[in-house]
Amino acid sequence: MSSIDLKATPKLLQQQRLILTQELQLFLKLIQMTSLELKEYLEEQLVENPVLEEKNEEEKNSNDENASSEEQFDFNAYEKSFLNSGDDNQPYFKEIFEDYDEKSPWENRVSSTESLLDYLRWQLSLSDFSPEDREIASIILGNINEEGYLEADIEEIALQLVKREFQGDPKLQDVLEEERAHFYENRLKSDNSYFDKAKNVLYKIHSSFDPAGVCARDLKECLKIQAEELGYKEGCVLLKMIANHLEDVSNHDYKKISCEMGIPVEEVEETVPIISSLEPKPGRPFYQKDTEKYIVPDFYVYQMGNDLQIQLNRDFPKIRISQYYRSLISKGNNLPSDAKKYIKEKIEAAQRIIKCLEERDEAIKKIIKKIIEFQKDFFEHGKDYIKPLRLKDIAQSAGVHESTVSRITSRRYIYTPSGVIELKSLFSRKIETSHGADVSFEKVKSVIKDIVSDEMPESPYSDEDISKILERRNIKVARRTVAKYRKILKIPSSSERAIKKR
């Protein structure tokens, strides 16, 4: 038998890897900070890093040539050893990201106030739902409002299930959007299993999730769920009153309830306090308690003649590298090696902060400028003129990734001629029109509000009527969508409006 000759031979392999450098880590951290958070961070760095110092007011406002040279201060002598060491053993993106997250200060990991959605997701993670039911539950939970009510109907949820099932179907890849939508609707009509799955998961949430009544579709269903949790059975007086006489309970019309239900008034009076004790807004305990939180705009937009002027909030320390430590390192032949290494490391960290601050400033300016360009009509004429805008639109226009736009627009406020608003409120989804022009979600809500305000008191418009009026104005919105928008605007139904206007 011949022996096998095993040899170790070198092999050159070209490979692309995404490495999250210290500089990129810092940039991602800084770009998510609001002006107040950045101020706190820089004040901490001024204490922790001795080579950093704050510029005084005169230096901030001057155009001294030394200022730019300091910010561009370069250490070529040791840059190669620190930054270009050619270490191929650096971990991949995921490994560095996880390690960085684990080493974040303990104070930064203190949990913030838990939201209703966080609480429901936590319950879902601990539930015994199958993977399919868990996915359906995620869709349902993603469509609840702050009060805990489900804003999407079963048909919309079932349609989402159809779309997810056929999302990767190669037969639908080259099909026009209208044909694809037609296919989804036909599939939904021909197969009731999607409705059944959505209803079953919603029932599980109603029967097992806390707070009781969450994900209800209306007030009656919300109170019914809570009553059943207390042990009341179908057909009892309490559930009948909730189903048929909730408005009479609100109006204290106990005699009417007594006559129509055929029970003594005393029994009605005994049942009403139980109904009153139920929670009409299950999400109430989770309302964010921000009443004492001051809102400081990160950006200011002013109308100056025919132009819009943009100003960034710069209420944070302006930093530079200390001239004293620069002199020390340049004349540091007599310094101990440990001291010299320490100063170099601190200067390198300071350089990294200054560079990332410049990049942060440049990225924010570019993106805010693009947003204002897109929404110029809003800044000049008000919220009724807001245009449809997606994160993707700004990302493509500014030449950055969507996640960068998302980070910059999150938790930030902008001062406008109409007042201080959240930056993310300038983004709005598109509504289809028959003439091809884009109409924003905010615009449609405004039009619906105007239609309702102009209606005849004796004959209020139904959701179907409003849908037809919108269609005549070249805006295609289905009846159920009108109903959803009406609820968001807190506009009562046509029957309730008729009663109030009599």
C-alpha positions, -999 to +999 in steps of 0.1 A: +000+000+000+014+033-010+017+060+016-002+092+013+020+123+011+004+151+032+019+186+028+010+220+042+010+244+013+002+281+016-029+293-002-038+329-010-075+335-005-093+368-012-122+373+012-146+402+020-156+406+056-176+433+073-157+445+104-172+469+129-142+491+137-140+512+169-147+543+148-178+528+132-190+516+166-186+551+179-203+567+149-234+544+152-235+553+189-233+591+184-257+593+154-285+579+176-280+604+203-302+634+207-287+668+215-292+663+252-277+628+252-247+641+232-242+669+257-241+644+286-217+621+266-192+649+258-193+662+294-184+627+305-156+624+280-141+658+291-139+643+326-126+608+316-101+618+288-075+643+300-063+652+265-098+666+256-106+702+265-136+725+258-132+755+235-142+788+250-168+810+234-143+831+215-127+801+200-161+786+191-171+817+171-138+825+155-125+811+122-090+806+136-069+785+112-055+766+142-089+752+150-091+732+118-055+720+121-062+707+156-092+687+145-071+672+117-042+664+141-024+633+128-001+608+145+015+591+115+043+578+138+021+554+156-010+552+134+005+523+115+010+503+146-025+510+160-048+513+130-031+495+102-016+465+120-030+442+094-045+419+121-066+393+102-079+379+134-103+407+141-138+393+148-166+396+123-194+421+126-217+400+147-190+391+172-178+426+178-213+440+180-223+415+207-191+421+226-195+458+224-231+455+236-221+434+266-194+459+277-218+489+276-220+507+310-244+492+335-262+526+337-271+523+300-287+490+305-313+501+331-346+494+315-369+522+304-406+523+312-422+492+297-447+498+270-479+478+264-464+463+232-432+453+251-454+436+277-475+417+252-444+406+233-429+393+265-461+373+271-460+360+236-424+348+240-434+328+270-466+313+254-470+278+240-481+292+206-469+272+176-445+290+152-473+298+128-496+311+156-467+331+170-463+348+136-501+356+134-500+369+170-471+392+160-492+407+132-522+412+156-500+428+183-485+451+157-519+466+150-530+477+184-532+513+195-520+529+228-554+521+244-550+484+237-576+481+209-570+462+177-572+487+148-571+461+120-600+438+112-598+400+107-600+404+069-569+426+069-550+402+091-560+372+070-549+391+039-515+396+055-513+358+060-520+352+023-493+377+013-467+361+036-475+326+023-470+336-013-443+362-008-416+341-024-437+324-050-417+327-083-450+327-103-458+361-088-424+377-092-431+392-126-468+398-121-481+434-120-490+448-086-528+449-094-528+413-106-509+402-075-534+420-053-563+404-072-547+370-067-544+375-030-581+386-027-593+356-047-572+332-026-587+347+006-622+343-008-617+307-018-600+295+014-616+303+048-587+288+067-569+321+068-598+337+086-601+307+110-564+309+119-566+347+126-598+342+147-583+313+167-551+333+176-571+364+185-593+342+207-562+329+224-549+364+231-583+374+244-585+345+267-550+343+280-532+376+277-530+404+303-544+430+306-578+416+301-596+431+271-565+438+252-568+434+213-605+439+215-621+454+184-646+476+202-657+486+237-684+459+239-659+431+231-634+446+256-658+447+285-672+412+275-637+397+277-631+412+312-665+401+324-659+365+312-625+365+330-644+374+362-665+342+357-697+356+341-712+331+316-730+336+283-766+346+287-762+362+321-777+397+328-743+414+329-732+402+294-767+410+280-765+445+293-730+449+278-741+436+244-774+455+241-776+483+266-742+499+270-754+533+258-784+531+281-760+523+310-740+554+300-772+575+300-784+561+333-816+550+316-823+521+340-860+519+334-856+513+297-831+485+304-855+470+330-885+471+305-866+456+276-848+429+296-878+421+317-859+424+350-864+446+381-848+480+381-831+470+414-812+442+395-801+467+368-789+491+395-769+462+412-753+452+378-743+487+366-715+492+392-699+460+381-698+472+345-685+506+356-656+488+374-644+473+342-615+490+323-626+506+290-590+512+280-568+482+288-536+500+277-541+528+303-517+515+329-489+515+302-493+551+290-459+566+288-454+589+317-436+618+299-455+647+314-424+660+332-401+654+303-389+685+286-388+684+248-357+701+233-358+704+195-327+690+178-334+711+147-350+745+139-366+755+106-375+792+101-393+809+072-371+837+060-389+854+031-393+827+004-366+805+018-364+780+047-335+783+070-322+752+089-304+755+122-290+726+143-292+726+181-255+729+191-261+732+228-232+708+237-195+713+244-172+720+215-141+699+221-105+698+209-072+681+217-052+698+244-021+717+231-004+708+263-006+670+257+003+675+220+035+692+232+042+665+257+039+637+231+060+656+205+088+663+230+082+631+250+116+614+246+121+616+284+086+603+292+083+568+307+071+543+280+039+536+300+030+573+302+038+578+265+016+549+256-013+561+278-012+596+263-011+582+227-041+560+234-061+589+249-052+611+219-062+584+195-096+581+214-100+619+213-093+620+175-118+593+170-145+612+189-138+645+170-138+627+136-171+608+144-187+641+156-178+657+122-192+627+103-223+627+125-228+664+118-224+660+081-248+630+079-275+648+100-272+679+079-275+660+047-306+640+058-324+669+075-319+690+043-334+663+022-364+658+045-371+696+044-367+696+006-393+668+003-417+684+028-412+721+018-450+725+013-456+713+049-432+739+064-447+767+043-485+758+044-491+734+073-499+697+080-525+694+053-498+697+027-476+669+040-464+645+012-460+608+013-425+600+024-406+568+033-372+562+049-362+546+017-369+578-003-346+599+019-319+572+020-317+570-018-317+607-022-290+612+004-270+582-006-271+565+028-285+533+042-322+533+055-310+524+090-289+556+091-321+576+083-340+556+109-314+563+136-313+600+128-351+605+128-358+584+159-366+603+192-358+636+177-379+668+175-379+696+151-391+732+155-413+743+126-435+773+119-464+751+130-448+742+163-425+715+177-431+681+162-415+647+161-392+643+132-407+609+123-441+625+119-428+640+086-429+605+072-463+593+059-474+564+038-488+568+003-525+564-006-535+554-041-552+580-064-569+575-097-550+603-114-516+590-104-506+618-079-494+607-045-516+616-015-503+611+021-520+594+049-522+627+068-538+644+039-565+617+036-573+621+074-576+659+069-600+654+039-621+630+059-623+655+088-634+682+064-661+660+048-676+652+082-675+688+093-694+699+062-721+672+063-758+679+069-766+674+106-798+655+098-781+630+075-745+623+084-723+605+059-717+568+064-682+553+058-694+541+024-706+577+015-672+591+026-654+565+005-674+575-026-668+612-020-631+605-017-633+585-050-649+615-067-619+635-055-596+609-071-586+592-038-593+555-037-600+544-001-621+514+008-650+516+033-632+496+060-601+519+056-623+550+060-637+534+092-602+528+105-591+564+098-623+577+113-615+558+146-580+572+146-595+607+143-619+598+171-649+606+149-681+587+160-700+566+135-728+581+114-755+568+137-738+582+168-732+616+150-769+617+141-780+612+177-756+639+190-768+664+163-805+660+170 
